[in-house]
Amino acid sequence: MFKFDVGVPDELAGWTKRHDLRKLDPELVHQKELEYYKMVGQLFVQKDLDSWLKVKYPVQQRIAGMYYRDKQYVDELVDEIKQEMNRDYQILPFGKYTQEYMGDGKLLRLVTDNQKSSYRGGGALYLTYGNGGVHLPGITLYLPKGRDLKTQGFMMWK
């Protein structure tokens, strides 16, 4: 028998360090959720790549780590995000949507009620660009324990 170190953290916090959003003030949760969605929309409209990368990059880095992606993959991903941000976006008004809790109440997203097949199940934030292009950024939010929803707001899970 032999021993070796695989370099895996001994402790995985998972969902234990997240608030159950269903137990918080529902009006405040909804208000902060809408604020976050609108903020993301404005980042696209203003082509604010730096701010979007601050939001998006940690999410992508976590996903890349799960699949053992290398630096080249991440660099290509950043290039793809740059191209995505270079479009001339407009935010459409929020249509009908459903607030959807996942992960035992620790994740939250707004899902469009639009029944058109290309939109069904997508996020409630609609961005249009070019000649009929539509972008629905997938936004799923969470609140780490120790973070105040009222003053600090949500963080993006994906």
N, C-alpha and C positions, 0 to 999 in steps of 0.2 A: 504494500500500500504506500502511496505517496501523496503529498499535499501540494497544492498550488493555489496561488491567488489569482482569481479571475477579474479583480478590480470592480466588482459590483458593490454598490453601497449596501451596508447592512440594514439600513432603515429606509423603507419606502413609506412616506407619509400618506400618499394617495388622497382619499377624500376626507381623512380625519381632520385636516387643517383647513376646512372650508365651512362657511356658514350654511345652514339650511335656510335658503332664501324664502321658503314658504312660511317661516316663523317670524319674518321681519314685517314691518309695516308695509302692507301691500301697495298703498298709494306712493310711498317713498320708493319702493322697489320699481314700480312702473315708471315713475318720474325719472329716476336715474337711468333706467334701461333706455327710455326714449332719448334722453340727453346723450347717452353713449352712441346710440345708432346715428343720431344727427351729427355728432362730432365726427364719426367715421365718414359720413357722407361729405362733410365739409373738407376733410382731408383730401378726398378724391377730387372735388370741385376745384380746390386751391392747388392741386398737384403737389401737395406737401409730402414729398417722398420721405424726408427725414423723420417727420412725426409718425408716418405710417409704418416705417421700418421699426421705430421704437415700440409700436404696438404689435406689429405682425412678426418681426424677426424672432423674439423669444418663443412665440408659438411654433414657428417653422423649425427653429433650432431644436425644440423639444421633440417634434415629430421626426425630424431627421435623426436625432439620437436614438429614437425607438427603432428605427429601421437601419441603424448603423450606416448612415450616409456620410460621405466624406466632404472635405472642404470644397471640392470642385462642384459637388451637387448644390451646396449652399450658395456658392458664388453664382451658379447658373440660376438658382431660384431668385436671388436678389436682382439679377439682370431681367428676369421675367417680371418681377414686381415693378421695376423701373419702367418697362414698356407699358405695363398695365396702367401705371399712374400718369403716363404721358398723354392720355386721351382727354378730350374736352367733355367732361361729365356735367350732367344736370341731375339734380335730385328731384324725383317725382314725389308728390304728396303721398304720405302713408295711406294705403288702402285698408281694407279690413284685414285683420290679423288676429292670431291667437297667441297668447302667452303660454309657452311650453316649458315646464320644469322637467329636468332630467337628472340622472345621477342622484337619486334619493333627495331631490330638492336642492342640490348644490350647484347645478348648472341651469341656465335660463336663456331662452332665446325667443325672439318674435318670429312667428312663421306666418307667411302670407296665406290668406284664405282663397287666393286666386286659383281657379280650377283649370286654367290653361296648362297643358301638360308641361311646357318648358318652365313654368313658374311654380307649379304645385310642390309644396313642401319646402320651398326656398325661403330665404329670409325676407323680412318685411321691408328692408331698405332697397329701393329700386333706383338704380343709376342708369341714365341713358347716355349714349355717346354716338357720334358719327351718324350714319344713315340707318337708323333703326337698331343699333346695338344696345343691348341691355346687360347690365352687370348687377348681380345680386350678391354682395359680399356675405359670406357665411359668418355670422357673428354669434358666438356662444359666450355667455358671461358667467363669471363666478366672483365670489367675495372671500378672500382669504381671512381666516380668523386673525383678529388684531387690526384689521383694516376697517375704518368707519365708513359706512355707506354714505351717510349724509355729507361728510366733508371730503372723503377721498374717492368715493365712487367705486364702480366695478372694475374688474380686470377682464381681459379677453382670454378665454380658454382656447378657442379656435375660430 
